[in-house]
Amino acid sequence: SIDFKNIASIPSDEIIFLYAGNSYTPIREGIQETQIVLDIIHQLKKLNYVAKFILIGHQHESLHRKFKAHKEIIFINHSSEKDLIHWYQKTSFLVNLANLNYPGVPSKLSEYRATGLPILCFEYENNIAIKTYLENYTKICYIQITEPRMEYLLDFILKNKDANIEPNMDEIETIKKKWISLINTIKK
């Protein structure tokens, strides 16, 4: 996990959406979410904004095949921690892809929370576990994949497009404690 306490945002004229993680079937394919982000990017373009969606990690073949021709969608197969930090610094919005048949909380959300950046959290149905985990996080927009409220999403993006990394020190400490606990468990 990345320690964000000494990391600052890099100003950009672009609105950058970032997904840092993997997509795979049958749990998290990401096609519908990527289409929604692409639709929002096109709406932003009509308002004279430049936006991109960066997907860092191993993405499912069907996701890559469907969107590789779109210049606004950028796939980065693997990234060093240094490169990942650079993308976090340029990011305007973090994207959490929905789990189709797994109701748990993706581990990536603790890292996302630690940044203090706005999160677009996609879901197929009301995910109580994620909403409980993020209940005190104010910069979050939940998007129902089956019925996305595009005006609501666009409004959230326009209101939060200038957000910067604001490390959540409590979250960073919680992540450290979890890792130390895990390491100590493995050592035994």
N, C-alpha and C positions, 0 to 999 in steps of 0.2 A: 504494500500500500504506500502511496505517495504522501509525504509530509508537506502540506501546503502552507505552513506558517511563514515561510520565507519566500514564497512565490507570489509574484504580482502579475496582474493581467497586462498584456501587450495591446495597446490601442490599435484598432483596425477600423477601416471604413466598411468592412464586410460584416455581415451577420453570419457567424459560424455556429452550426449545429454539430455536435460531436456525440458519436456513440463509440465508446471504448469497450469492446468486448467481442464475443463470438456470436454468430447466429447459426442455428442448426435445426433440422426437423427431428422429431415432431414438436419440440418445445418452443423454439424461438426462431422462426424463419425470417421475420422482419420485413416481408414484402409490403404488407398493408401499411405499416408504420412509415416505411420509406416513401411510399406513394403519397401519404398525407403530408410528410415533410416537403416533398417535391412540389405538391400543390401549393403549400404555404410559400415556398420559395418563389413560385410563379406569381402569387399574389403580391409578395413583397417587391418583386421586380416591377409590377405595374405601379407601385408607389415610389419607384426610383431607388430602391435598395438593392444591393448586391448581396446574395446569400449563397452559402454552400453547406452541404451536408457531408461531413467527414466520418467515415466508418473505419475505425482502427481495430484490427484483429482478423481472425479467420472468419470470413463471411460465407454463408451457404452458397453453393453454386447457383441455385435458382435466383437468389437475390442479386448476385453479381451479374448474372446473364441478363436479367430484366433491366438493370439500371446502368450498366457500364457505358452505354452510349450517351448518357446525360452528363454534360460537362459540370453540372452543379453537384453531382454526386461523386465523391472521391473515395476510392477504396485504398486503404493502406494495410497490406497483409500483416505486417509485423512492425513493431516499433520498439526502439530502445526506450528505457525510462526517460532519458534525456529528451528524445523526440516526443514522447507522450506528454511530458511536462510542457514542452513548447506548444503543443496543440491545446492543452488545457489553458495555457496563458492567452491564446488567441480566441478561445471559445466564448460565445455569447450564451448558448443554451446547451445543456447536456440532455441527451435523449436516452430514455430507458425503454427498451423494446419489451413488449408484453410476452409473458409466458402463456402459451396456448393451453397447456394441460397441467401446469404446475403452479399451485397457488402461493408458493413461498415468496420470500423477499430475496431478490438477486443480490449477491455479495457486492456488486458494483455500486449499489446505492449508498453504502457507507462512505465510499470514496467520493461519490458525487456530493453527498451531504457535506463532507469535509471542505469542499471548495467554496461553498456559499453561493455558487452560481445557480441560476434558474434551471429547473428540471422540467422537461416534457415527459410525463410518465404515461405511457400507453397501457391500456388494459382492455381485455375482452369483456370482462364483467367486473363488478365492484370487488376489488382485491382488498379485503379488510386487513390482511397482514401488512401490505405496503402502506396503506393509509394510516394504520396504527404506528408503524415505524416512522413515518414522515409527518405525524400529526402536528408537531411543533415547527415544521419547516415551512416558511411562509412563501418561498419563491418556487411554487410547484403548480403545474397545470396538468390535471388528469384528462386524458383524451380517450373516450370510448371508441375503439376501432370500428365497431359496427355502426355507430352513429356519431361521427366526429362533429363537434360544434365548431366549425371553421371560423366563424366570426369571433367567438370567444377565444379561440386559440390565437388568432391574429391580434386581437386586442391585448392579450397577455404578452405576446412577443413585442409589440410596439411599446408597451409600458416598461418592459424589462430589457430591451435590446442593448442598453448601455451598462448593464451590470458588470461588475468586476469580481475577481476572486476575492472573497472575504472569508478567510479560513475560520472554520468553526472549531475552536480550540477544544471544547468539550468532546466533540466527535473525534478529533484527532487523538486525544488521550484515550478514549474508549477503544478506538482501533488498535492503538499500541498495546493496551492491556489485553485485548483479545489475542493478538499475535504472541505476546509474551506467554500467555496462558497456554496457547496451542503449542508453542515451542517447548515449554516446560513439560507438557503432557507427553510430547514425542520423546523427550530425553529420558523419561522414566522407564 
